[in-house]
């Protein structure tokens, strides 16, 4: 969909996943395996990113399983350090961030580690009806110190592109970072524990009372 993308290196640890996607989801999940920009690698992403001769990236996306068994390494500080070393200046990382209703301790632990590695660390979430609690989160990190680097959309999708999207729009991008108070408090404590400056709450209307209609 994005003409600006020049090349994608995709690591999939299980070749059978790709075969099943092509067989059973050819019109939804498996639409781009023939794109000439795709370099599909069947190997462990943690091992790949630890190599010295891999490419450098503007964006790294990690859609991992839960931190049990082989995927456990994808939630460790060492993995984030290797990804940080593979980022171009201003690059962005987005990883699977578990569910704030079920895994808040794990989320804050990961965020605390990331704050020691990246100048910009954020947490967002989206709704997925088939996931536990109907929600999944994202850990977003960047080597760019610019305020709101990942919290605000960096570009507006063109009208033709927006018409093809069933979920994403700039408004929902911004809303994804608005967390329930229990999660916002825990995550802000993790950020400050790592030495990041406190986040200022966004202003709201009528701070001293409510409008009565």
N, CA and C atoms as a LAMMPS dump frame, in Angstrom:
ITEM: TIMESTEP
0
ITEM: NUMBER OF ATOMS
639
ITEM: BOX BOUNDS ff ff ff
-5.0000000000000000e+02 5.0000000000000000e+02
-5.0000000000000000e+02 5.0000000000000000e+02
-5.0000000000000000e+02 5.0000000000000000e+02
ITEM: ATOMS id mol type element x y z
1 1 1 N 0.809 -1.206 0
2 1 2 C 0 0 0
3 1 3 C 0.845 1.262 0
4 2 1 N 2.043 1.178 0.548
5 2 2 C 2.841 2.38 0.762
6 2 3 C 3.991 2.44 -0.253
7 3 1 N 3.862 3.345 -1.204
8 3 2 C 4.874 3.464 -2.245
9 3 3 C 6.218 3.921 -1.705
10 4 1 N 6.211 4.586 -0.537
11 4 2 C 7.457 5.103 0.01
12 4 3 C 8.349 4.005 0.601
13 5 1 N 7.792 2.824 0.828
14 5 2 C 8.575 1.712 1.369
15 5 3 C 9.472 1.146 0.274
16 6 1 N 10.766 1.081 0.546
17 6 2 C 11.726 0.61 -0.452
18 6 3 C 12.038 -0.873 -0.316
19 7 1 N 12.146 -1.374 0.926
20 7 2 C 12.504 -2.766 1.139
21 7 3 C 12.024 -3.214 2.505
22 8 1 N 11.61 -4.488 2.587
23 8 2 C 11.167 -5.082 3.848
24 8 3 C 11.902 -6.393 4.059
25 9 1 N 12.575 -6.534 5.184
26 9 2 C 13.116 -7.812 5.633
27 9 3 C 12.142 -8.377 6.651
28 10 1 N 11.558 -9.532 6.351
29 10 2 C 10.576 -10.149 7.244
30 10 3 C 11.126 -11.453 7.784
31 11 1 N 11.227 -11.564 9.11
32 11 2 C 11.672 -12.795 9.759
33 11 3 C 10.461 -13.562 10.271
34 12 1 N 10.321 -14.808 9.839
35 12 2 C 9.27 -15.694 10.347
36 12 3 C 9.953 -16.991 10.775
37 13 1 N 9.811 -17.34 12.032
38 13 2 C 10.531 -18.495 12.561
39 13 3 C 9.962 -19.82 12.058
40 14 1 N 8.701 -19.822 11.651
41 14 2 C 8.032 -21.062 11.251
42 14 3 C 7.522 -20.939 9.818
43 15 1 N 8.127 -21.675 8.911
44 15 2 C 7.742 -21.601 7.492
45 15 3 C 6.298 -22.048 7.281
46 16 1 N 5.805 -22.928 8.151
47 16 2 C 4.445 -23.425 8.009
48 16 3 C 3.417 -22.311 8.189
49 17 1 N 3.74 -21.305 8.977
50 17 2 C 2.828 -20.172 9.169
51 17 3 C 2.555 -19.483 7.838
52 18 1 N 3.597 -19.261 7.058
53 18 2 C 3.442 -18.616 5.759
54 18 3 C 2.668 -19.504 4.803
55 19 1 N 2.97 -20.794 4.802
56 19 2 C 2.265 -21.729 3.907
57 19 3 C 0.77 -21.76 4.219
58 20 1 N 0.426 -21.789 5.509
59 20 2 C -0.988 -21.818 5.897
60 20 3 C -1.681 -20.498 5.561
61 21 1 N -0.967 -19.384 5.75
62 21 2 C -1.544 -18.087 5.414
63 21 3 C -1.863 -18.003 3.927
64 22 1 N -0.94 -18.481 3.099
65 22 2 C -1.171 -18.462 1.649
66 22 3 C -2.343 -19.359 1.26
67 23 1 N -2.483 -20.479 1.959
68 23 2 C -3.521 -21.448 1.609
69 23 3 C -4.901 -21.009 2.077
70 24 1 N -4.979 -20.501 3.326
71 24 2 C -6.278 -20.249 3.929
72 24 3 C -6.68 -18.769 3.97
73 25 1 N -5.716 -17.86 3.842
74 25 2 C -6.03 -16.43 3.914
75 25 3 C -5.393 -15.657 2.752
76 26 1 N -5.593 -16.118 1.524
77 26 2 C -4.913 -15.485 0.394
78 26 3 C -5.388 -14.071 0.092
79 27 1 N -6.585 -13.701 0.536
80 27 2 C -7.131 -12.384 0.205
81 27 3 C -7.109 -11.423 1.39
82 28 1 N -6.584 -11.862 2.533
83 28 2 C -6.553 -10.991 3.705
84 28 3 C -5.142 -10.874 4.264
85 29 1 N -4.589 -11.967 4.805
86 29 2 C -3.299 -11.922 5.472
87 29 3 C -2.111 -12.191 4.551
88 30 1 N -2.363 -12.818 3.41
89 30 2 C -1.256 -13.26 2.553
90 30 3 C -1.32 -12.605 1.182
91 31 1 N -1.411 -11.297 1.155
92 31 2 C -1.594 -10.59 -0.118
93 31 3 C -0.298 -10.021 -0.696
94 32 1 N 0.792 -10.056 0.064
95 32 2 C 1.983 -9.319 -0.373
96 32 3 C 3.261 -10.155 -0.418
97 33 1 N 3.141 -11.455 -0.329
98 33 2 C 4.355 -12.283 -0.349
99 33 3 C 5.063 -12.244 -1.697
100 34 1 N 4.365 -11.832 -2.738
101 34 2 C 4.978 -11.732 -4.07
102 34 3 C 5.515 -10.341 -4.375
103 35 1 N 5.389 -9.428 -3.438
104 35 2 C 5.902 -8.078 -3.637
105 35 3 C 7.425 -8.13 -3.753
106 36 1 N 7.994 -7.594 -4.828
107 36 2 C 9.452 -7.681 -5.012
108 36 3 C 10.256 -6.954 -3.936
109 37 1 N 9.62 -6.083 -3.163
110 37 2 C 10.331 -5.375 -2.099
111 37 3 C 10.532 -6.246 -0.859
112 38 1 N 9.829 -7.39 -0.8
113 38 2 C 9.872 -8.253 0.375
114 38 3 C 11.025 -9.247 0.304
115 39 1 N 11.81 -9.283 1.363
116 39 2 C 12.857 -10.285 1.547
117 39 3 C 12.434 -11.157 2.721
118 40 1 N 11.87 -12.344 2.439
119 40 2 C 11.304 -13.213 3.467
120 40 3 C 12.366 -14.176 3.981
121 41 1 N 12.597 -14.139 5.301
122 41 2 C 13.634 -14.948 5.931
123 41 3 C 12.993 -15.874 6.955
124 42 1 N 13.283 -17.154 6.864
125 42 2 C 12.767 -18.108 7.835
126 42 3 C 13.84 -18.355 8.887
127 43 1 N 13.82 -17.507 9.899
128 43 2 C 14.777 -17.637 10.994
129 43 3 C 14.296 -16.858 12.208
130 44 1 N 14.984 -17.075 13.31
131 44 2 C 14.665 -16.417 14.57
132 44 3 C 15.038 -14.94 14.478
133 45 1 N 14.068 -14.056 14.709
134 45 2 C 14.321 -12.622 14.583
135 45 3 C 15.367 -12.156 15.585
136 46 1 N 15.357 -12.739 16.786
137 46 2 C 16.332 -12.344 17.8
138 46 3 C 17.748 -12.686 17.347
139 47 1 N 17.905 -13.844 16.708
140 47 2 C 19.225 -14.235 16.198
141 47 3 C 19.611 -13.376 14.996
142 48 1 N 18.629 -13.055 14.152
143 48 2 C 18.918 -12.256 12.958
144 48 3 C 19.39 -10.859 13.331
145 49 1 N 18.698 -10.219 14.256
146 49 2 C 19.028 -8.835 14.59
147 49 3 C 20.347 -8.752 15.349
148 50 1 N 20.812 -9.891 15.895
149 50 2 C 22.086 -9.913 16.612
150 50 3 C 23.28 -10.044 15.673
151 51 1 N 23.013 -10.35 14.399
152 51 2 C 24.104 -10.475 13.431
153 51 3 C 24.728 -9.107 13.155
154 52 1 N 25.958 -9.122 12.7
155 52 2 C 26.659 -7.866 12.442
156 52 3 C 26.474 -7.359 11.02
157 53 1 N 25.97 -8.195 10.133
158 53 2 C 25.896 -7.804 8.721
159 53 3 C 24.471 -7.574 8.228
160 54 1 N 23.514 -7.383 9.155
161 54 2 C 22.147 -7.145 8.714
162 54 3 C 21.985 -5.693 8.268
163 55 1 N 20.853 -5.406 7.644
164 55 2 C 20.573 -4.053 7.18
165 55 3 C 20.256 -3.13 8.357
166 56 1 N 20.263 -1.831 8.069
167 56 2 C 19.786 -0.83 9.016
168 56 3 C 18.359 -0.453 8.62
169 57 1 N 17.544 -0.067 9.605
170 57 2 C 16.121 0.082 9.352
171 57 3 C 15.576 1.415 9.847
172 58 1 N 14.574 1.913 9.119
173 58 2 C 13.812 3.08 9.56
174 58 3 C 12.709 2.669 10.522
175 59 1 N 12.174 1.467 10.322
176 59 2 C 11.08 0.95 11.152
177 59 3 C 11.32 -0.531 11.416
178 60 1 N 11.125 -0.938 12.665
179 60 2 C 11.157 -2.353 13.036
180 60 3 C 9.849 -2.672 13.74
181 61 1 N 9.113 -3.658 13.217
182 61 2 C 7.842 -4.088 13.791
183 61 3 C 7.991 -5.53 14.264
184 62 1 N 7.636 -5.782 15.517
185 62 2 C 7.743 -7.12 16.097
186 62 3 C 6.345 -7.582 16.506
187 63 1 N 5.78 -8.5 15.732
188 63 2 C 4.474 -9.079 16.053
189 63 3 C 4.725 -10.45 16.67
190 64 1 N 5.102 -10.46 17.931
191 64 2 C 5.532 -11.695 18.59
192 64 3 C 4.369 -12.388 19.285
193 65 1 N 4.6 -13.654 19.624
194 65 2 C 3.666 -14.348 20.508
195 65 3 C 3.962 -13.938 21.947
196 66 1 N 3.251 -14.527 22.9
197 66 2 C 3.434 -14.157 24.301
198 66 3 C 4.816 -14.569 24.805
199 67 1 N 5.307 -13.927 25.867
200 67 2 C 6.671 -14.176 26.339
201 67 3 C 6.83 -15.493 27.083
202 68 1 N 6.535 -16.573 26.377
203 68 2 C 6.676 -17.92 26.928
204 68 3 C 7.436 -18.756 25.913
205 69 1 N 8.435 -19.501 26.353
206 69 2 C 9.192 -20.344 25.444
207 69 3 C 10.066 -19.532 24.508
208 70 1 N 10.07 -19.86 23.194
209 70 2 C 10.982 -19.194 22.246
210 70 3 C 10.803 -17.676 22.171
211 71 1 N 9.58 -17.191 22.395
212 71 2 C 9.319 -15.746 22.275
213 71 3 C 9.76 -14.957 23.493
214 72 1 N 10.197 -15.639 24.554
215 72 2 C 10.579 -14.935 25.771
216 72 3 C 11.723 -13.963 25.529
217 73 1 N 12.646 -14.329 24.634
218 73 2 C 13.795 -13.458 24.354
219 73 3 C 13.372 -12.147 23.716
220 74 1 N 12.2 -12.107 23.092
221 74 2 C 11.744 -10.901 22.404
222 74 3 C 11.213 -9.84 23.362
223 75 1 N 11.207 -10.149 24.655
224 75 2 C 10.778 -9.189 25.668
225 75 3 C 11.92 -8.8 26.608
226 76 1 N 13.14 -9.236 26.273
227 76 2 C 14.295 -8.97 27.118
228 76 3 C 15.03 -7.708 26.674
229 77 1 N 15.705 -7.015 27.595
230 77 2 C 16.441 -5.794 27.229
231 77 3 C 17.461 -6.011 26.129
232 78 1 N 18.092 -7.192 26.09
233 78 2 C 19.112 -7.453 25.077
234 78 3 C 18.544 -7.366 23.661
235 79 1 N 17.312 -7.819 23.493
236 79 2 C 16.681 -7.754 22.172
237 79 3 C 16.424 -6.313 21.762
238 80 1 N 15.966 -5.503 22.698
239 80 2 C 15.721 -4.091 22.405
240 80 3 C 17.035 -3.351 22.131
241 81 1 N 18.096 -3.741 22.808
242 81 2 C 19.402 -3.126 22.546
243 81 3 C 19.87 -3.43 21.131
244 82 1 N 19.654 -4.672 20.693
245 82 2 C 20.05 -5.048 19.329
246 82 3 C 19.208 -4.302 18.296
247 83 1 N 17.915 -4.136 18.58
248 83 2 C 17.072 -3.377 17.657
249 83 3 C 17.497 -1.916 17.61
250 84 1 N 17.827 -1.356 18.765
251 84 2 C 18.275 0.04 18.794
252 84 3 C 19.513 0.236 17.938
253 85 1 N 20.419 -0.742 17.973
254 85 2 C 21.652 -0.659 17.184
255 85 3 C 21.38 -0.798 15.689
256 86 1 N 20.214 -1.361 15.344
257 86 2 C 19.875 -1.566 13.937
258 86 3 C 19.018 -0.451 13.361
259 87 1 N 18.707 0.571 14.161
260 87 2 C 17.852 1.661 13.701
261 87 3 C 18.656 2.771 13.046
262 88 1 N 18.122 3.282 11.963
263 88 2 C 18.652 4.515 11.395
264 88 3 C 18.277 5.682 12.311
265 89 1 N 18.977 6.818 12.21
266 89 2 C 18.607 7.988 13.016
267 89 3 C 17.139 8.355 12.814
268 90 1 N 16.433 8.556 13.922
269 90 2 C 15.013 8.875 13.843
270 90 3 C 14.12 7.68 13.643
271 91 1 N 14.696 6.474 13.69
272 91 2 C 13.912 5.266 13.455
273 91 3 C 12.934 4.965 14.576
274 92 1 N 11.968 4.086 14.269
275 92 2 C 10.888 3.744 15.196
276 92 3 C 10.783 2.231 15.323
277 93 1 N 10.53 1.774 16.546
278 93 2 C 10.276 0.369 16.824
279 93 3 C 8.873 0.239 17.388
280 94 1 N 8.133 -0.773 16.929
281 94 2 C 6.816 -1.079 17.466
282 94 3 C 6.764 -2.575 17.749
283 95 1 N 6.52 -2.95 19.01
284 95 2 C 6.467 -4.363 19.37
285 95 3 C 5.138 -4.697 20.028
286 96 1 N 4.809 -5.962 19.987
287 96 2 C 3.614 -6.463 20.649
288 96 3 C 3.739 -6.202 22.141
289 97 1 N 2.751 -5.504 22.733
290 97 2 C 2.87 -5.016 24.092
291 97 3 C 1.916 -5.621 25.096
292 98 1 N 1.364 -6.802 24.808
293 98 2 C 0.508 -7.499 25.76
294 98 3 C -0.723 -6.676 26.162
295 99 1 N -1.445 -7.159 27.151
296 99 2 C -2.734 -6.569 27.533
297 99 3 C -2.615 -5.87 28.885
298 100 1 N -2.974 -4.598 28.939
299 100 2 C -2.822 -3.846 30.19
300 100 3 C -3.76 -4.348 31.281
301 101 1 N -4.841 -5.054 30.911
302 101 2 C -5.756 -5.589 31.909
303 101 3 C -5.201 -6.85 32.562
304 102 1 N -4.257 -7.516 31.891
305 102 2 C -3.769 -8.81 32.365
306 102 3 C -2.277 -8.829 32.675
307 103 1 N -1.494 -7.972 32.012
308 103 2 C -0.032 -8.094 32.072
309 103 3 C 0.644 -6.762 32.401
310 104 1 N 0.04 -5.965 33.265
311 104 2 C 0.574 -4.623 33.511
312 104 3 C 1.978 -4.675 34.122
313 105 1 N 2.241 -5.655 34.986
314 105 2 C 3.579 -5.767 35.578
315 105 3 C 4.63 -6.027 34.506
316 106 1 N 4.308 -6.912 33.56
317 106 2 C 5.233 -7.19 32.461
318 106 3 C 5.427 -5.951 31.591
319 107 1 N 4.347 -5.253 31.305
320 107 2 C 4.414 -4.056 30.458
321 107 3 C 5.317 -3.006 31.088
322 108 1 N 5.122 -2.724 32.371
323 108 2 C 5.936 -1.693 33.026
324 108 3 C 7.394 -2.126 33.115
325 109 1 N 7.641 -3.427 33.276
326 109 2 C 9.024 -3.923 33.304
327 109 3 C 9.707 -3.693 31.967
328 110 1 N 9.005 -4.016 30.879
329 110 2 C 9.569 -3.809 29.54
330 110 3 C 9.804 -2.325 29.269
331 111 1 N 8.834 -1.496 29.652
332 111 2 C 8.969 -0.062 29.415
333 111 3 C 10.142 0.53 30.201
334 112 1 N 10.321 0.085 31.438
335 112 2 C 11.439 0.572 32.236
336 112 3 C 12.767 0.24 31.568
337 113 1 N 12.878 -0.984 31.047
338 113 2 C 14.1 -1.376 30.339
339 113 3 C 14.297 -0.546 29.076
340 114 1 N 13.202 -0.316 28.351
341 114 2 C 13.302 0.451 27.103
342 114 3 C 13.721 1.892 27.366
343 115 1 N 13.286 2.449 28.499
344 115 2 C 13.641 3.835 28.816
345 115 3 C 15.14 3.996 29.064
346 116 1 N 15.827 2.908 29.369
347 116 2 C 17.282 2.952 29.519
348 116 3 C 17.99 2.899 28.168
349 117 1 N 17.24 2.591 27.107
350 117 2 C 17.836 2.37 25.785
351 117 3 C 17.448 3.461 24.795
352 118 1 N 16.194 3.93 24.867
353 118 2 C 15.662 4.876 23.893
354 118 3 C 15.269 6.185 24.574
355 119 1 N 15.417 7.314 23.883
356 119 2 C 14.967 8.596 24.441
357 119 3 C 13.464 8.785 24.375
358 120 1 N 12.81 8.04 23.487
359 120 2 C 11.354 8.116 23.35
360 120 3 C 10.763 6.727 23.539
361 121 1 N 9.902 6.589 24.54
362 121 2 C 9.24 5.311 24.833
363 121 3 C 7.776 5.591 25.138
364 122 1 N 6.877 4.892 24.45
365 122 2 C 5.446 5.114 24.641
366 122 3 C 4.704 3.786 24.659
367 123 1 N 3.481 3.832 25.169
368 123 2 C 2.615 2.647 25.155
369 123 3 C 1.261 3.041 24.58
370 124 1 N 0.749 2.209 23.676
371 124 2 C -0.558 2.444 23.066
372 124 3 C -1.316 1.12 23.037
373 125 1 N -2.578 1.186 22.675
374 125 2 C -3.346 -0.06 22.602
375 125 3 C -4.413 0.041 21.52
376 126 1 N -4.928 -1.127 21.161
377 126 2 C -6.031 -1.178 20.222
378 126 3 C -6.972 -2.295 20.636
379 127 1 N -8.141 -2.328 20.039
380 127 2 C -9.13 -3.348 20.375
381 127 3 C -9.087 -4.47 19.347
382 128 1 N -9.004 -5.708 19.844
383 128 2 C -9.018 -6.912 19.01
384 128 3 C -10.017 -7.877 19.637
385 129 1 N -11.206 -8.041 19.079
386 129 2 C -12.251 -8.829 19.741
387 129 3 C -11.842 -10.253 20.096
388 130 1 N -10.95 -10.873 19.312
389 130 2 C -10.596 -12.269 19.557
390 130 3 C -9.463 -12.442 20.563
391 131 1 N -8.869 -11.349 21.05
392 131 2 C -7.784 -11.441 22.021
393 131 3 C -8.342 -11.44 23.447
394 132 1 N -7.571 -11.99 24.414
395 132 2 C -8.014 -11.928 25.817
396 132 3 C -8.302 -10.491 26.242
397 133 1 N -9.447 -10.273 26.844
398 133 2 C -9.926 -8.949 27.253
399 133 3 C -10.245 -8.039 26.069
400 134 1 N -10.162 -8.552 24.858
401 134 2 C -10.519 -7.764 23.681
402 134 3 C -9.567 -6.638 23.366
403 135 1 N -8.329 -6.731 23.83
404 135 2 C -7.389 -5.612 23.697
405 135 3 C -5.967 -6.134 23.601
406 136 1 N -5.12 -5.419 22.858
407 136 2 C -3.686 -5.709 22.799
408 136 3 C -2.936 -4.379 22.741
409 137 1 N -1.73 -4.392 23.273
410 137 2 C -0.969 -3.153 23.345
411 137 3 C 0.24 -3.136 22.432
412 138 1 N 0.849 -1.967 22.339
413 138 2 C 2.058 -1.762 21.547
414 138 3 C 3.085 -1.001 22.385
415 139 1 N 4.311 -1.481 22.386
416 139 2 C 5.424 -0.711 22.923
417 139 3 C 6.084 -0.011 21.747
418 140 1 N 6.15 1.324 21.799
419 140 2 C 6.734 2.106 20.711
420 140 3 C 7.944 2.863 21.223
421 141 1 N 9.057 2.718 20.523
422 141 2 C 10.307 3.369 20.91
423 141 3 C 10.9 4.055 19.692
424 142 1 N 11.646 5.119 19.94
425 142 2 C 12.304 5.827 18.856
426 142 3 C 13.627 6.389 19.332
427 143 1 N 14.554 6.494 18.382
428 143 2 C 15.83 7.153 18.664
429 143 3 C 15.717 8.666 18.532
430 144 1 N 14.532 9.143 18.124
431 144 2 C 14.27 10.573 17.976
432 144 3 C 13.733 11.128 19.295
433 145 1 N 14.337 12.188 19.814
434 145 2 C 13.905 12.795 21.07
435 145 3 C 12.736 13.76 20.901
436 146 1 N 12.312 13.983 19.672
437 146 2 C 11.259 14.961 19.407
438 146 3 C 9.997 14.624 20.203
439 147 1 N 9.429 15.607 20.846
440 147 2 C 8.21 15.409 21.622
441 147 3 C 7.073 14.932 20.72
442 148 1 N 6.33 13.94 21.192
443 148 2 C 5.201 13.368 20.441
444 148 3 C 5.632 12.725 19.132
445 149 1 N 6.865 12.212 19.079
446 149 2 C 7.375 11.585 17.864
447 149 3 C 6.465 10.46 17.377
448 150 1 N 6.007 9.613 18.287
449 150 2 C 5.152 8.494 17.873
450 150 3 C 3.695 8.698 18.269
451 151 1 N 3.421 9.61 19.181
452 151 2 C 2.045 9.807 19.64
453 151 3 C 1.175 10.511 18.605
454 152 1 N 1.792 11.32 17.752
455 152 2 C 1.046 12.039 16.718
456 152 3 C 1.402 11.49 15.345
457 153 1 N 0.416 11.356 14.451
458 153 2 C 0.71 10.887 13.093
459 153 3 C 1.721 11.799 12.409
460 154 1 N 2.665 11.199 11.703
461 154 2 C 3.678 11.976 11.012
462 154 3 C 3.236 12.383 9.614
463 155 1 N 2.171 11.787 9.139
464 155 2 C 1.619 12.19 7.838
465 155 3 C 0.145 11.802 7.778
466 156 1 N -0.586 12.483 6.929
467 156 2 C -2.008 12.237 6.726
468 156 3 C -2.178 11.296 5.54
469 157 1 N -2.84 10.153 5.692
470 157 2 C -3.079 9.305 4.522
471 157 3 C -3.852 10.058 3.447
472 158 1 N -3.458 9.86 2.214
473 158 2 C -4.209 10.463 1.12
474 158 3 C -5.608 9.865 1.079
475 159 1 N -6.527 10.587 0.479
476 159 2 C -7.929 10.159 0.476
477 159 3 C -8.11 8.761 -0.105
478 160 1 N -7.4 8.47 -1.188
479 160 2 C -7.523 7.153 -1.811
480 160 3 C -7.031 6.058 -0.881
481 161 1 N -5.936 6.336 -0.162
482 161 2 C -5.421 5.374 0.802
483 161 3 C -6.38 5.207 1.97
484 162 1 N -6.875 6.311 2.529
485 162 2 C -7.773 6.244 3.674
486 162 3 C -9.019 5.433 3.343
487 163 1 N -9.486 5.513 2.102
488 163 2 C -10.689 4.79 1.7
489 163 3 C -10.497 3.281 1.747
490 164 1 N -9.251 2.815 1.698
491 164 2 C -8.984 1.368 1.732
492 164 3 C -8.809 0.848 3.157
493 165 1 N -8.71 1.748 4.134
494 165 2 C -8.443 1.355 5.513
495 165 3 C -9.747 1.18 6.287
496 166 1 N -9.872 0.079 6.984
497 166 2 C -11.103 -0.213 7.713
498 166 3 C -11.02 0.18 9.19
499 167 1 N -9.813 0.404 9.703
500 167 2 C -9.678 0.74 11.127
501 167 3 C -8.901 2.03 11.347
502 168 1 N -7.736 2.136 10.756
503 168 2 C -6.84 3.254 11.07
504 168 3 C -7.315 4.57 10.477
505 169 1 N -7.196 5.629 11.288
506 169 2 C -7.27 7.004 10.819
507 169 3 C -6.458 7.849 11.799
508 170 1 N -6.105 9.075 11.459
509 170 2 C -5.264 9.878 12.357
510 170 3 C -5.849 10.088 13.745
511 171 1 N -7.178 10.169 13.842
512 171 2 C -7.803 10.39 15.136
513 171 3 C -7.634 9.173 16.052
514 172 1 N -7.788 7.974 15.484
515 172 2 C -7.646 6.779 16.311
516 172 3 C -6.186 6.533 16.655
517 173 1 N -5.271 7.011 15.814
518 173 2 C -3.834 6.958 16.14
519 173 3 C -3.577 7.717 17.435
520 174 1 N -4.064 8.943 17.507
521 174 2 C -3.849 9.755 18.705
522 174 3 C -4.574 9.172 19.924
523 175 1 N -5.768 8.645 19.698
524 175 2 C -6.553 8.104 20.799
525 175 3 C -5.936 6.836 21.381
526 176 1 N -5.13 6.13 20.603
527 176 2 C -4.539 4.878 21.067
528 176 3 C -3.616 5.076 22.265
529 177 1 N -3.146 6.292 22.471
530 177 2 C -2.232 6.589 23.579
531 177 3 C -2.959 7.105 24.816
532 178 1 N -4.279 7.232 24.732
533 178 2 C -5.074 7.671 25.874
534 178 3 C -5.467 6.425 26.66
535 179 1 N -4.88 6.264 27.852
536 179 2 C -5.02 5.031 28.617
537 179 3 C -5.952 5.214 29.81
538 180 1 N -6.586 4.137 30.272
539 180 2 C -7.31 4.202 31.546
540 180 3 C -6.367 4.644 32.658
541 181 1 N -6.902 5.285 33.671
542 181 2 C -6.053 5.911 34.675
543 181 3 C -5.124 4.927 35.368
544 182 1 N -5.593 3.703 35.659
545 182 2 C -4.736 2.752 36.358
546 182 3 C -3.503 2.407 35.524
547 183 1 N -3.684 2.287 34.209
548 183 2 C -2.558 1.972 33.343
549 183 3 C -1.675 3.195 33.123
550 184 1 N -2.298 4.35 32.932
551 184 2 C -1.528 5.574 32.728
552 184 3 C -0.637 5.861 33.927
553 185 1 N -1.154 5.651 35.132
554 185 2 C -0.374 5.901 36.347
555 185 3 C 0.811 4.949 36.441
556 186 1 N 0.576 3.647 36.212
557 186 2 C 1.65 2.66 36.3
558 186 3 C 2.729 2.906 35.258
559 187 1 N 2.316 3.265 34.045
560 187 2 C 3.285 3.49 32.977
561 187 3 C 4.066 4.775 33.201
562 188 1 N 3.406 5.806 33.713
563 188 2 C 4.113 7.049 34.012
564 188 3 C 5.123 6.831 35.136
565 189 1 N 4.784 6.012 36.114
566 189 2 C 5.738 5.691 37.178
567 189 3 C 6.944 4.951 36.613
568 190 1 N 6.722 4.055 35.668
569 190 2 C 7.829 3.331 35.047
570 190 3 C 8.73 4.281 34.263
571 191 1 N 8.129 5.232 33.547
572 191 2 C 8.902 6.205 32.776
573 191 3 C 9.765 7.063 33.699
574 192 1 N 9.172 7.544 34.785
575 192 2 C 9.914 8.408 35.704
576 192 3 C 10.983 7.63 36.462
577 193 1 N 10.705 6.361 36.744
578 193 2 C 11.701 5.509 37.401
579 193 3 C 12.96 5.41 36.565
580 194 1 N 12.777 5.442 35.257
581 194 2 C 13.92 5.341 34.336
582 194 3 C 14.549 6.704 34.048
583 195 1 N 13.99 7.772 34.621
584 195 2 C 14.611 9.079 34.469
585 195 3 C 14.02 9.957 33.394
586 196 1 N 12.939 9.512 32.725
587 196 2 C 12.305 10.37 31.726
588 196 3 C 11.493 11.453 32.43
589 197 1 N 11.403 12.603 31.805
590 197 2 C 10.678 13.705 32.428
591 197 3 C 9.186 13.401 32.488
592 198 1 N 8.512 13.879 33.526
593 198 2 C 7.084 13.597 33.687
594 198 3 C 6.277 14.115 32.488
595 199 1 N 5.287 13.338 32.113
596 199 2 C 4.412 13.764 31.028
597 199 3 C 3.367 14.73 31.564
598 200 1 N 3.166 15.829 30.884
599 200 2 C 2.167 16.811 31.291
600 200 3 C 0.801 16.395 30.765
601 201 1 N -0.215 16.362 31.614
602 201 2 C -1.547 15.992 31.135
603 201 3 C -2.075 17 30.134
604 202 1 N -2.799 16.5 29.151
605 202 2 C -3.375 17.389 28.152
606 202 3 C -4.53 18.172 28.769
607 203 1 N -4.659 19.434 28.401
608 203 2 C -5.736 20.25 28.988
609 203 3 C -7.107 19.766 28.568
610 204 1 N -8.061 19.913 29.463
611 204 2 C -9.453 19.575 29.161
612 204 3 C -10.312 20.779 29.468
613 205 1 N -11.499 20.783 28.903
614 205 2 C -12.395 21.914 29.096
615 205 3 C -13.011 21.945 30.488
616 206 1 N -13.323 23.149 30.968
617 206 2 C -14.009 23.382 32.22
618 206 3 C -13.375 22.626 33.376
619 207 1 N -12.105 22.943 33.732
620 207 2 C -11.396 22.22 34.785
621 207 3 C -12.043 22.324 36.159
622 208 1 N -12.856 23.344 36.393
623 208 2 C -13.418 23.543 37.72
624 208 3 C -14.841 23.049 37.869
625 209 1 N -15.351 22.394 36.851
626 209 2 C -16.713 21.917 36.979
627 209 3 C -17.191 21.307 35.689
628 210 1 N -18.432 20.925 35.646
629 210 2 C -19.028 20.271 34.484
630 210 3 C -20.127 21.155 33.917
631 211 1 N -20.263 21.056 32.64
632 211 2 C -21.363 21.787 32.004
633 211 3 C -22.684 21.074 32.285
634 212 1 N -23.714 21.847 32.574
635 212 2 C -25.037 21.263 32.818
636 212 3 C -25.958 21.753 31.724
637 213 1 N -26.499 20.827 30.995
638 213 2 C -27.334 21.172 29.84
639 213 3 C -28.794 20.931 30.189
